[in-house]
Amino acid sequence: MTKYFSLLIAWGCLAILIIVPLAALFFVFNIDVFADLASQNLEIPIQLETVTPLQWYSFWLLSVCYLAIGLSGFYFLRLAFTNFAKGEFFNLNNSRNFRLFSIFLFLQALAKPLHHSVSTVLLTWNHDPGERLFSISLGNGEIEVLALAMLLWVMSDLLVKASKLETENKQFI
């Protein structure tokens, strides 16, 4: 069952690695659709009708850079679960892949408040003085992701130790 579940996760990661960049390409050519979607999901009190296309393109680029961090993590997560699906549970590659995933997860959790702050400045840049925003957002979600990243870092070390034990056990057989 673990092998099939691992294969499902690996395929899910691959789907994300394909769909998200394609969606980003779609949005760069349809910036109005991106602006409408962003307007619905932004939780900042701004005058969206005053945001220029250049600001939306800049926000799109900022968002793509933020998403690239997460996609990099999904790439390494996919590699680990592909190995799990093959029955390779305890090896140094899996440890390295989990460690890299945890690093990218950690970086994305740190980048989220920065992304939000730069976004508020960028989207209110053309507002009148006194109406421009600089907002910092840090919540439980970011702290939980940081904790998860640290937990995965420790798990990657456990995979190294388990790999050594597995190698030692094979020598006795």
DRENVEX-244973 format. One record per atom (N, C-alpha, C): residue in one letter; z, y, x. Coordinates in Angstrom, 2 decimals. Each point is the difference from the previous one (the first is absolute). Layout:
+------+---------+---------+---------+
: type :       Z :       Y :       X :
+------+---------+---------+---------+
:    A :       Z :       Y :       X :
...
+------+---------+---------+---------+
//
This chain:
+------+---------+---------+---------+
: type :       Z :       Y :       X :
+------+---------+---------+---------+
:    M :    0.00 :   -1.19 :    0.82 :
:    M :    0.00 :    1.19 :   -0.82 :
:    M :    0.00 :    1.26 :    0.87 :
:    T :    0.72 :   -0.04 :    1.12 :
:    T :    0.07 :    1.15 :    0.90 :
:    T :   -1.38 :    0.35 :    0.55 :
:    K :   -0.79 :   -1.04 :    0.31 :
:    K :   -1.33 :    0.25 :    0.55 :
:    K :   -0.89 :    0.70 :   -1.02 :
:    Y :    0.07 :   -0.42 :   -1.26 :
:    Y :   -0.84 :    0.61 :   -1.03 :
:    Y :    0.45 :    1.43 :   -0.30 :
:    F :    1.30 :    0.20 :   -0.04 :
:    F :    0.52 :    1.35 :   -0.24 :
:    F :   -0.36 :    0.92 :    1.16 :
:    S :    0.08 :   -0.53 :    1.21 :
:    S :   -0.38 :    0.79 :    1.19 :
:    S :   -1.48 :    0.35 :   -0.04 :
:    L :   -0.82 :   -0.94 :   -0.43 :
:    L :   -1.44 :    0.26 :   -0.11 :
:    L :   -0.27 :    1.07 :   -1.06 :
:    L :    0.73 :   -0.06 :   -1.09 :
:    L :   -0.14 :    1.01 :   -1.06 :
:    L :    0.37 :    1.39 :    0.53 :
:    I :    1.08 :    0.08 :    0.75 :
:    I :    0.41 :    1.29 :    0.57 :
:    I :   -1.03 :    0.49 :    1.01 :
:    A :   -0.52 :   -0.91 :    0.83 :
:    A :   -1.02 :    0.39 :    0.98 :
:    A :   -1.25 :    0.55 :   -0.70 :
:    W :   -0.42 :   -0.65 :   -1.07 :
:    W :   -1.17 :    0.48 :   -0.75 :
:    W :    0.31 :    1.32 :   -0.70 :
:    G :    1.22 :    0.16 :   -0.49 :
:    G :    0.39 :    1.27 :   -0.62 :
:    G :   -0.04 :    1.14 :    1.01 :
:    C :    0.48 :   -0.27 :    1.22 :
:    C :   -0.06 :    1.02 :    1.05 :
:    C :   -1.44 :    0.35 :    0.34 :
:    L :   -0.87 :   -1.02 :    0.06 :
:    L :   -1.41 :    0.24 :    0.28 :
:    L :   -0.63 :    0.86 :   -1.10 :
:    A :    0.35 :   -0.29 :   -1.25 :
:    A :   -0.53 :    0.79 :   -1.11 :
:    A :    0.42 :    1.46 :    0.12 :
:    I :    1.25 :    0.22 :    0.37 :
:    I :    0.49 :    1.37 :    0.18 :
:    I :   -0.74 :    0.68 :    1.15 :
:    L :   -0.23 :   -0.75 :    1.09 :
:    L :   -0.70 :    0.55 :    1.16 :
:    L :   -1.45 :    0.35 :   -0.29 :
:    I :   -0.56 :   -0.59 :   -1.04 :
:    I :   -1.39 :    0.31 :   -0.39 :
:    I :   -0.03 :    1.08 :   -1.09 :
:    I :    0.85 :   -0.14 :   -1.01 :
:    I :   -0.05 :    0.88 :   -1.16 :
:    I :    0.44 :    1.43 :    0.33 :
:    V :    1.07 :    0.16 :    0.76 :
:    V :    0.53 :    1.34 :    0.26 :
:    V :   -0.99 :    0.87 :    0.78 :
:    P :   -0.62 :   -0.50 :    1.08 :
:    P :   -1.00 :    0.85 :    0.67 :
:    P :   -1.22 :    0.31 :   -0.89 :
:    L :   -0.41 :   -0.98 :   -0.81 :
:    L :   -1.12 :    0.26 :   -0.91 :
:    L :    0.37 :    1.08 :   -1.03 :
:    A :    1.23 :   -0.06 :   -0.49 :
:    A :    0.46 :    1.03 :   -0.95 :
:    A :    0.05 :    1.36 :    0.69 :
:    A :    0.44 :    0.02 :    1.26 :
:    A :    0.05 :    1.27 :    0.74 :
:    A :   -1.40 :    0.57 :    0.17 :
:    L :   -0.98 :   -0.85 :    0.30 :
:    L :   -1.39 :    0.45 :    0.11 :
:    L :   -0.51 :    0.53 :   -1.33 :
:    F :    0.34 :   -0.69 :   -1.07 :
:    F :   -0.40 :    0.45 :   -1.33 :
:    F :    0.55 :    1.40 :   -0.27 :
:    F :    1.27 :    0.20 :    0.33 :
:    F :    0.63 :    1.28 :   -0.29 :
:    F :   -0.54 :    1.14 :    0.86 :
:    V :   -0.42 :   -0.29 :    1.23 :
:    V :   -0.54 :    1.09 :    0.82 :
:    V :   -1.32 :    0.51 :   -0.58 :
:    F :   -0.74 :   -0.89 :   -0.64 :
:    F :   -1.26 :    0.42 :   -0.61 :
:    F :    0.19 :    0.50 :   -1.43 :
:    N :    1.16 :   -0.27 :   -0.57 :
:    N :    0.33 :    0.46 :   -1.36 :
:    N :    1.35 :    0.70 :    0.06 :
:    I :    0.04 :    1.11 :    0.70 :
:    I :    1.28 :    0.69 :    0.24 :
:    I :    0.63 :    0.49 :   -1.29 :
:    D :   -0.82 :    0.27 :   -1.03 :
:    D :    0.56 :    0.43 :   -1.29 :
:    D :    0.82 :   -1.11 :   -0.65 :
:    V :   -0.48 :   -1.24 :    0.12 :
:    V :    0.76 :   -1.14 :   -0.53 :
:    V :    1.31 :   -0.14 :    0.77 :
:    F :   -0.09 :    0.15 :    1.33 :
:    F :    1.20 :   -0.05 :    0.83 :
:    F :    0.98 :    1.09 :   -0.40 :
:    A :   -0.53 :    1.21 :   -0.22 :
:    A :    0.86 :    1.13 :   -0.39 :
:    A :    0.68 :   -0.27 :   -1.34 :
:    D :   -0.75 :   -0.55 :   -0.96 :
:    D :    0.60 :   -0.32 :   -1.30 :
:    D :    1.09 :   -1.05 :    0.14 :
:    L :   -0.27 :   -1.05 :    0.76 :
:    L :    0.98 :   -1.06 :    0.21 :
:    L :    1.23 :    0.53 :    0.73 :
:    A :   -0.22 :    0.79 :    1.03 :
:    A :    1.11 :    0.57 :    0.76 :
:    A :    0.81 :    0.95 :   -0.87 :
:    S :   -0.67 :    0.79 :   -0.82 :
:    S :    0.69 :    0.94 :   -0.88 :
:    S :    0.94 :   -0.71 :   -0.96 :
:    Q :   -0.42 :   -1.16 :   -0.49 :
:    Q :    0.83 :   -0.75 :   -0.93 :
:    Q :    1.22 :   -0.62 :    0.68 :
:    N :   -0.13 :   -0.29 :    1.30 :
:    N :    1.08 :   -0.70 :    0.70 :
:    N :    0.86 :    0.89 :    0.88 :
:    L :   -0.43 :    1.21 :    0.25 :
:    L :    0.80 :    0.90 :    0.83 :
:    L :    1.21 :    0.48 :   -0.79 :
:    E :    1.12 :   -0.01 :    0.63 :
:    E :    1.23 :    0.43 :   -0.65 :
:    E :    0.48 :    1.32 :    0.60 :
:    I :   -0.95 :    0.91 :    0.17 :
:    I :    0.35 :    1.32 :    0.53 :
:    I :   -0.54 :    1.06 :   -0.94 :
:    P :    0.78 :    1.03 :   -0.26 :
:    P :   -0.42 :    1.04 :   -0.95 :
:    P :   -0.95 :    1.01 :    0.65 :
:    I :   -1.28 :   -0.31 :   -0.08 :
:    I :   -1.00 :    0.91 :    0.59 :
:    I :   -1.05 :    0.33 :   -1.04 :
:    Q :   -0.75 :    1.05 :    0.27 :
:    Q :   -1.11 :    0.40 :   -0.86 :
:    Q :   -1.24 :   -0.75 :    0.49 :
:    L :   -0.25 :   -1.15 :   -0.59 :
:    L :   -1.07 :   -0.87 :    0.49 :
:    L :   -1.39 :    0.61 :   -0.19 :
:    E :   -0.14 :    0.89 :   -0.96 :
:    E :   -1.32 :    0.59 :   -0.22 :
:    E :   -0.40 :    0.93 :    1.14 :
:    T :    0.95 :    0.43 :    0.82 :
:    T :   -0.32 :    0.89 :    1.12 :
:    T :   -0.30 :   -0.76 :    1.29 :
:    V :    0.17 :   -1.31 :    0.00 :
:    V :   -0.24 :   -0.79 :    1.21 :
:    V :   -1.51 :   -0.10 :    0.23 :
:    T :   -0.42 :    0.35 :    1.18 :
:    T :   -1.43 :    0.01 :    0.33 :
:    T :   -0.47 :   -1.39 :    0.43 :
:    P :   -1.31 :   -0.25 :   -0.05 :
:    P :   -0.51 :   -1.28 :    0.48 :
:    P :    0.38 :   -0.28 :    1.46 :
:    L :    0.01 :    1.03 :    0.84 :
:    L :    0.40 :   -0.20 :    1.40 :
:    L :    1.44 :   -0.52 :    0.08 :
:    Q :    0.87 :    0.52 :   -0.85 :
:    Q :    1.38 :   -0.48 :   -0.02 :
:    Q :    0.07 :   -1.45 :   -0.47 :
:    W :   -0.82 :   -0.35 :   -1.01 :
:    W :    0.00 :   -1.39 :   -0.48 :
:    W :   -0.54 :   -0.93 :    1.09 :
:    Y :   -1.03 :    0.40 :    0.71 :
:    Y :   -0.51 :   -0.83 :    1.10 :
:    Y :    1.05 :   -0.15 :    1.11 :
:    S :    0.70 :    1.08 :    0.27 :
:    S :    1.06 :   -0.08 :    1.02 :
:    S :    1.12 :   -0.92 :   -0.45 :
:    F :    0.36 :    0.09 :   -1.28 :
:    F :    1.02 :   -0.88 :   -0.56 :
:    F :   -0.48 :   -1.45 :    0.03 :
:    W :   -1.29 :   -0.21 :   -0.29 :
:    W :   -0.56 :   -1.34 :    0.06 :
:    W :    0.12 :   -0.56 :    1.42 :
:    L :   -0.36 :    0.80 :    1.00 :
:    L :    0.08 :   -0.44 :    1.39 :
:    L :    1.44 :   -0.30 :    0.40 :
:    L :    0.92 :    0.84 :   -0.40 :
:    L :    1.42 :   -0.24 :    0.27 :
:    L :    0.45 :   -1.30 :   -0.65 :
:    S :   -0.43 :   -0.25 :   -1.22 :
:    S :    0.38 :   -1.22 :   -0.70 :
:    S :   -0.61 :   -1.24 :    0.64 :
:    V :   -1.24 :    0.12 :    0.47 :
:    V :   -0.64 :   -1.13 :    0.68 :
:    V :    0.74 :   -0.33 :    1.30 :
:    C :    0.41 :    1.00 :    0.73 :
:    C :    0.78 :   -0.24 :    1.23 :
:    C :    1.31 :   -0.69 :   -0.33 :
:    Y :    0.66 :    0.43 :   -1.06 :
:    Y :    1.25 :   -0.64 :   -0.43 :
:    Y :   -0.24 :   -1.45 :   -0.41 :
:    L :   -1.07 :   -0.23 :   -0.76 :
:    L :   -0.31 :   -1.37 :   -0.44 :
:    L :   -0.42 :   -0.89 :    1.15 :
:    A :   -0.62 :    0.57 :    1.03 :
:    A :   -0.44 :   -0.79 :    1.15 :
:    A :    1.18 :   -0.67 :    0.70 :
:    I :    1.13 :    0.65 :   -0.02 :
:    I :    1.20 :   -0.60 :    0.60 :
:    I :    0.37 :   -1.28 :   -0.76 :
:    G :    0.03 :    0.10 :   -1.31 :
:    G :    0.32 :   -1.17 :   -0.82 :
:    G :   -1.05 :   -1.09 :    0.10 :
:    L :   -1.27 :    0.38 :    0.04 :
:    L :   -1.06 :   -1.00 :    0.12 :
:    L :    0.08 :   -0.74 :    1.33 :
:    S :    0.39 :    0.71 :    1.05 :
:    S :    0.17 :   -0.66 :    1.30 :
:    S :    1.09 :   -1.07 :   -0.10 :
:    G :    1.06 :    0.33 :   -0.70 :
:    G :    1.06 :   -0.99 :   -0.21 :
:    G :   -0.48 :   -1.19 :   -0.79 :
:    F :   -0.80 :    0.24 :   -1.05 :
:    F :   -0.53 :   -1.11 :   -0.79 :
:    F :   -0.91 :   -0.91 :    0.82 :
:    Y :   -0.70 :    0.57 :    0.96 :
:    Y :   -0.85 :   -0.82 :    0.87 :
:    Y :    0.85 :   -1.03 :    0.75 :
:    F :    1.10 :    0.44 :    0.56 :
:    F :    0.84 :   -0.92 :    0.77 :
:    F :    0.77 :   -0.96 :   -0.91 :
:    L :    0.36 :    0.45 :   -1.18 :
:    L :    0.64 :   -0.89 :   -0.97 :
:    L :   -0.96 :   -1.11 :   -0.41 :
:    R :   -1.26 :    0.37 :   -0.19 :
:    R :   -1.03 :   -0.99 :   -0.35 :
:    R :   -0.14 :   -1.05 :    1.09 :
:    L :    0.01 :    0.43 :    1.26 :
:    L :   -0.11 :   -0.95 :    1.10 :
:    L :    1.16 :   -1.00 :    0.00 :
:    A :    1.20 :    0.49 :   -0.24 :
:    A :    1.17 :   -0.89 :   -0.03 :
:    A :   -0.11 :   -1.01 :   -1.14 :
:    F :   -0.36 :    0.47 :   -1.19 :
:    F :   -0.07 :   -0.92 :   -1.13 :
:    F :   -1.20 :   -0.94 :    0.09 :
:    T :   -1.04 :    0.40 :    0.70 :
:    T :   -1.10 :   -0.93 :    0.25 :
:    T :    0.49 :   -1.15 :    0.88 :
:    N :    0.80 :    0.31 :    1.00 :
:    N :    0.58 :   -1.05 :    0.83 :
:    N :    0.95 :   -0.88 :   -0.81 :
:    F :    0.80 :    0.59 :   -0.87 :
:    F :    0.90 :   -0.79 :   -0.85 :
:    F :   -0.80 :   -0.96 :   -0.87 :
:    A :   -1.13 :    0.46 :   -0.52 :
:    A :   -0.84 :   -0.85 :   -0.85 :
:    A :   -0.57 :   -1.18 :    0.78 :
:    K :   -0.18 :    0.18 :    1.30 :
:    K :   -0.48 :   -1.09 :    0.86 :
:    K :    1.12 :   -0.94 :    0.42 :
:    G :    1.23 :    0.33 :   -0.38 :
:    G :    1.14 :   -0.83 :    0.38 :
:    G :    0.63 :    0.41 :    1.33 :
:    E :   -0.45 :    1.10 :    0.54 :
:    E :    0.56 :    0.51 :    1.26 :
:    E :    1.10 :    1.00 :   -0.33 :
:    F :    1.22 :   -0.50 :   -0.04 :
:    F :    1.10 :    0.86 :   -0.42 :
:    F :    0.72 :    0.68 :    1.15 :
:    F :    0.27 :   -0.74 :    1.06 :
:    F :    0.81 :    0.54 :    1.09 :
:    F :   -0.85 :    0.12 :    1.25 :
:    N :   -0.61 :    1.16 :    0.17 :
:    N :   -0.71 :    0.24 :    1.25 :
:    N :    0.10 :    1.47 :    0.37 :
:    L :   -0.38 :    0.29 :    1.20 :
:    L :    0.15 :    1.36 :    0.50 :
:    L :   -0.95 :    0.98 :   -0.70 :
:    N :   -1.16 :   -0.49 :   -0.44 :
:    N :   -0.93 :    0.89 :   -0.72 :
:    N :    0.61 :    0.49 :   -1.31 :
:    N :    0.66 :   -0.90 :   -0.72 :
:    N :    0.64 :    0.42 :   -1.25 :
:    N :    1.11 :    1.01 :    0.25 :
:    S :    0.74 :   -0.23 :    1.06 :
:    S :    1.06 :    0.95 :    0.35 :
:    S :   -0.60 :    1.36 :    0.32 :
:    R :   -1.06 :    0.03 :    0.79 :
:    R :   -0.66 :    1.25 :    0.35 :
:    R :   -0.56 :    0.68 :   -1.25 :
:    N :   -0.63 :   -0.78 :   -0.87 :
:    N :   -0.58 :    0.58 :   -1.22 :
:    N :    1.07 :    0.57 :   -0.92 :
:    F :    1.12 :   -0.72 :   -0.16 :
:    F :    1.09 :    0.53 :   -0.81 :
:    F :    0.61 :    1.25 :    0.63 :
:    R :    0.11 :   -0.02 :    1.31 :
:    R :    0.56 :    1.18 :    0.68 :
:    R :   -0.91 :    1.21 :   -0.20 :
:    L :   -1.31 :   -0.19 :    0.14 :
:    L :   -0.93 :    1.11 :   -0.20 :
:    L :    0.00 :    0.47 :   -1.45 :
:    F :    0.08 :   -0.96 :   -0.93 :
:    F :    0.11 :    0.39 :   -1.41 :
:    F :    1.25 :    0.84 :   -0.23 :
:    S :    1.12 :   -0.43 :    0.59 :
:    S :    1.24 :    0.76 :   -0.20 :
:    S :   -0.09 :    1.38 :    0.63 :
:    I :   -0.68 :    0.12 :    1.13 :
:    I :   -0.18 :    1.31 :    0.63 :
:    I :   -0.81 :    0.92 :   -0.89 :
:    F :   -1.11 :   -0.51 :   -0.54 :
:    F :   -0.84 :    0.84 :   -0.88 :
:    F :    0.72 :    0.34 :   -1.30 :
:    L :    0.80 :   -0.94 :   -0.50 :
:    L :    0.78 :    0.27 :   -1.20 :
:    L :    1.02 :    1.10 :    0.28 :
:    F :    0.64 :   -0.07 :    1.15 :
:    F :    0.96 :    1.01 :    0.42 :
:    F :   -0.68 :    1.37 :    0.14 :
:    L :   -1.17 :    0.00 :    0.65 :
:    L :   -0.74 :    1.25 :    0.19 :
:    L :   -0.43 :    0.61 :   -1.33 :
:    Q :   -0.43 :   -0.85 :   -0.93 :
:    Q :   -0.42 :    0.54 :   -1.29 :
:    Q :    1.18 :    0.55 :   -0.78 :
:    A :    1.15 :   -0.65 :    0.11 :
:    A :    1.19 :    0.53 :   -0.68 :
:    A :    0.40 :    1.35 :    0.58 :
:    L :   -0.16 :    0.17 :    1.31 :
:    L :    0.30 :    1.29 :    0.62 :
:    L :   -1.07 :    1.04 :   -0.35 :
:    A :   -1.25 :   -0.46 :   -0.16 :
:    A :   -1.10 :    0.93 :   -0.28 :
:    A :   -0.03 :    0.48 :   -1.44 :
:    K :    0.62 :   -0.74 :   -0.90 :
:    K :   -0.06 :    0.39 :   -1.42 :
:    K :    0.58 :    1.38 :   -0.27 :
:    P :    1.20 :    0.32 :    0.49 :
:    P :    0.50 :    1.36 :   -0.23 :
:    P :   -0.87 :    1.07 :    0.68 :
:    L :   -0.53 :   -0.33 :    1.16 :
:    L :   -0.88 :    0.93 :    0.69 :
:    L :   -1.28 :    0.23 :   -0.79 :
:    H :   -0.57 :   -1.07 :   -0.54 :
:    H :   -1.20 :    0.09 :   -0.84 :
:    H :    0.27 :    0.89 :   -1.21 :
:    H :    1.13 :   -0.21 :   -0.63 :
:    H :    0.35 :    0.81 :   -1.18 :
:    H :    0.15 :    1.48 :    0.38 :
:    S :    0.67 :    0.25 :    1.10 :
:    S :    0.23 :    1.39 :    0.43 :
:    S :   -1.30 :    0.71 :    0.33 :
:    V :   -0.84 :   -0.65 :    0.78 :
:    V :   -1.28 :    0.61 :    0.38 :
:    V :   -0.89 :    0.17 :   -1.23 :
:    S :    0.07 :   -0.95 :   -0.92 :
:    S :   -0.79 :    0.10 :   -1.24 :
:    S :    0.38 :    1.22 :   -0.82 :
:    T :    1.29 :    0.25 :   -0.14 :
:    T :    0.42 :    1.16 :   -0.79 :
:    T :   -0.45 :    1.31 :    0.64 :
:    V :    0.10 :    0.07 :    1.32 :
:    V :   -0.46 :    1.20 :    0.70 :
:    V :   -1.51 :    0.15 :   -0.16 :
:    L :   -0.72 :   -1.08 :    0.20 :
:    L :   -1.46 :    0.02 :   -0.06 :
:    L :   -0.52 :    0.40 :   -1.38 :
:    L :    0.59 :   -0.56 :   -1.04 :
:    L :   -0.51 :    0.25 :   -1.35 :
:    L :    0.45 :    1.34 :   -0.58 :
:    T :    0.97 :    0.64 :    0.63 :
:    T :    0.43 :    1.32 :   -0.47 :
:    T :   -0.36 :    1.10 :    0.99 :
:    W :   -0.82 :   -0.31 :    0.97 :
:    W :   -0.34 :    0.95 :    1.06 :
:    W :   -0.62 :    1.28 :   -0.53 :
:    N :   -0.82 :   -0.11 :   -1.04 :
:    N :   -0.69 :    1.19 :   -0.51 :
:    N :    0.76 :    0.70 :   -1.12 :
:    H :    1.22 :   -0.42 :   -0.27 :
:    H :    0.82 :    0.70 :   -1.00 :
:    H :    0.49 :    1.32 :    0.58 :
:    D :    0.41 :    0.85 :   -0.88 :
:    D :    0.55 :    1.29 :    0.43 :
:    D :    1.28 :   -0.22 :    0.80 :
:    P :    0.31 :    0.93 :    0.90 :
:    P :    1.27 :   -0.11 :    0.73 :
:    P :    1.17 :   -0.08 :   -0.97 :
:    G :    0.92 :   -0.87 :    0.30 :
:    G :    1.14 :   -0.23 :   -0.89 :
:    G :   -0.23 :   -1.14 :   -0.96 :
:    E :   -1.27 :   -0.44 :   -0.16 :
:    E :   -0.32 :   -1.12 :   -0.88 :
:    E :   -0.43 :   -1.24 :    0.79 :
:    R :   -0.04 :    0.12 :    1.30 :
:    R :   -0.36 :   -1.14 :    0.85 :
:    R :    1.22 :   -0.92 :    0.10 :
:    L :   -0.29 :   -1.29 :    0.15 :
:    L :    1.08 :   -0.98 :    0.02 :
:    L :    0.07 :   -0.73 :    1.34 :
:    F :    1.19 :   -0.34 :    0.36 :
:    F :    0.27 :   -0.95 :    1.07 :
:    F :    1.11 :   -0.90 :   -0.52 :
:    S :   -0.36 :   -1.22 :   -0.30 :
:    S :    0.94 :   -0.91 :   -0.64 :
:    S :    0.21 :   -1.22 :    0.88 :
:    I :    1.25 :   -0.38 :    0.15 :
:    I :    0.34 :   -1.20 :    0.75 :
:    I :    0.59 :   -0.99 :   -1.00 :
:    S :   -0.49 :   -1.23 :    0.07 :
:    S :    0.46 :   -1.02 :   -0.93 :
:    S :    0.41 :   -1.24 :    0.79 :
:    L :    1.24 :   -0.38 :   -0.14 :
:    L :    0.52 :   -1.21 :    0.64 :
:    L :    0.93 :   -0.65 :   -1.00 :
:    G :   -0.29 :   -1.24 :   -0.32 :
:    G :    0.79 :   -0.68 :   -1.01 :
:    G :    0.37 :   -1.41 :    0.39 :
:    N :    0.55 :   -0.71 :   -0.96 :
:    N :    0.42 :   -1.38 :    0.23 :
:    N :   -1.17 :   -0.90 :    0.38 :
:    G :   -1.17 :    0.28 :   -0.56 :
:    G :   -1.17 :   -0.84 :    0.29 :
:    G :   -0.33 :   -0.01 :    1.48 :
:    E :    0.02 :    1.16 :    0.62 :
:    E :   -0.30 :    0.08 :    1.43 :
:    E :    1.07 :   -0.71 :    0.83 :
:    I :    1.25 :    0.17 :   -0.40 :
:    I :    1.10 :   -0.65 :    0.73 :
:    I :   -0.09 :   -1.51 :   -0.15 :
:    E :   -0.36 :   -0.48 :   -1.19 :
:    E :   -0.14 :   -1.44 :   -0.21 :
:    E :   -1.15 :   -0.57 :    0.83 :
:    V :   -1.10 :    0.73 :    0.10 :
:    V :   -1.13 :   -0.47 :    0.81 :
:    V :    0.38 :   -0.01 :    1.48 :
:    L :    0.75 :    0.99 :    0.45 :
:    L :    0.47 :    0.00 :    1.38 :
:    L :    0.89 :   -1.22 :    0.27 :
:    A :    0.88 :   -0.32 :   -0.93 :
:    A :    0.87 :   -1.18 :    0.15 :
:    A :   -0.83 :   -1.28 :    0.02 :
:    L :   -1.00 :   -0.08 :   -0.87 :
:    L :   -0.88 :   -1.17 :   -0.02 :
:    L :   -0.75 :   -0.14 :    1.33 :
:    A :   -0.47 :    1.10 :    0.54 :
:    A :   -0.70 :   -0.05 :    1.28 :
:    A :    0.92 :   -0.52 :    1.10 :
:    M :    1.24 :    0.45 :    0.00 :
:    M :    0.95 :   -0.48 :    1.02 :
:    M :    0.31 :   -1.49 :   -0.19 :
:    L :    0.10 :   -0.42 :   -1.25 :
:    L :    0.24 :   -1.42 :   -0.30 :
:    L :   -1.17 :   -0.85 :    0.50 :
:    L :   -1.22 :    0.45 :   -0.23 :
:    L :   -1.16 :   -0.75 :    0.47 :
:    L :   -0.07 :   -0.03 :    1.53 :
:    W :    0.45 :    1.06 :    0.64 :
:    W :    0.06 :    0.02 :    1.47 :
:    W :    0.92 :   -1.12 :    0.49 :
:    V :    1.17 :   -0.14 :   -0.62 :
:    V :    0.94 :   -1.05 :    0.37 :
:    V :   -0.60 :   -1.37 :   -0.29 :
:    M :   -0.69 :   -0.13 :   -1.13 :
:    M :   -0.64 :   -1.28 :   -0.33 :
:    M :   -1.05 :   -0.38 :    1.02 :
:    S :   -0.70 :    0.99 :    0.55 :
:    S :   -1.01 :   -0.31 :    1.02 :
:    S :    0.67 :   -0.58 :    1.24 :
:    D :    1.19 :    0.48 :    0.34 :
:    D :    0.75 :   -0.57 :    1.11 :
:    D :    0.45 :   -1.43 :   -0.32 :
:    L :    0.38 :   -0.23 :   -1.25 :
:    L :    0.39 :   -1.35 :   -0.41 :
:    L :   -1.18 :   -0.97 :    0.11 :
:    L :   -1.21 :    0.47 :   -0.30 :
:    L :   -1.17 :   -0.86 :    0.16 :
:    L :   -0.21 :   -0.40 :    1.46 :
:    V :    0.27 :    0.90 :    0.93 :
:    V :   -0.13 :   -0.32 :    1.42 :
:    V :    1.01 :   -1.09 :    0.38 :
:    K :    1.24 :    0.16 :   -0.45 :
:    K :    1.02 :   -1.00 :    0.31 :
:    K :   -0.34 :   -1.35 :   -0.64 :
:    A :   -0.50 :    0.03 :   -1.24 :
:    A :   -0.39 :   -1.23 :   -0.67 :
:    A :   -1.18 :   -0.66 :    0.71 :
:    S :   -0.91 :    0.80 :    0.53 :
:    S :   -1.14 :   -0.53 :    0.75 :
:    S :    0.49 :   -0.73 :    1.25 :
:    K :    0.97 :    0.57 :    0.69 :
:    K :    0.55 :   -0.64 :    1.19 :
:    K :    0.69 :   -1.31 :   -0.35 :
:    L :    0.75 :   -0.01 :   -1.12 :
:    L :    0.66 :   -1.23 :   -0.44 :
:    L :   -1.02 :   -1.07 :   -0.39 :
:    E :   -1.06 :    0.41 :   -0.67 :
:    E :   -1.03 :   -0.95 :   -0.40 :
:    E :   -0.68 :   -0.60 :    1.22 :
:    T :   -0.29 :    0.81 :    1.00 :
:    T :   -0.61 :   -0.47 :    1.23 :
:    T :    0.94 :   -0.96 :    0.71 :
:    E :    1.28 :    0.32 :    0.03 :
:    E :    1.00 :   -0.86 :    0.64 :
:    E :    0.10 :   -1.34 :   -0.73 :
:    N :   -0.01 :    0.04 :   -1.35 :
:    N :    0.09 :   -1.23 :   -0.77 :
:    N :   -1.21 :   -0.89 :    0.20 :
:    K :   -1.17 :    0.58 :    0.17 :
:    K :   -1.22 :   -0.79 :    0.22 :
:    K :    0.04 :   -0.72 :    1.34 :
:    Q :    0.72 :    0.58 :    0.96 :
:    Q :    0.10 :   -0.62 :    1.32 :
:    Q :    0.84 :   -1.27 :   -0.04 :
:    F :    0.94 :   -0.10 :   -0.96 :
:    F :    0.86 :   -1.16 :   -0.11 :
:    F :   -0.68 :   -1.15 :   -0.72 :
:    I :   -1.05 :    0.28 :   -0.72 :
:    I :   -0.66 :   -1.05 :   -0.79 :
:    I :   -1.03 :   -0.73 :    0.80 :
+------+---------+---------+---------+
//
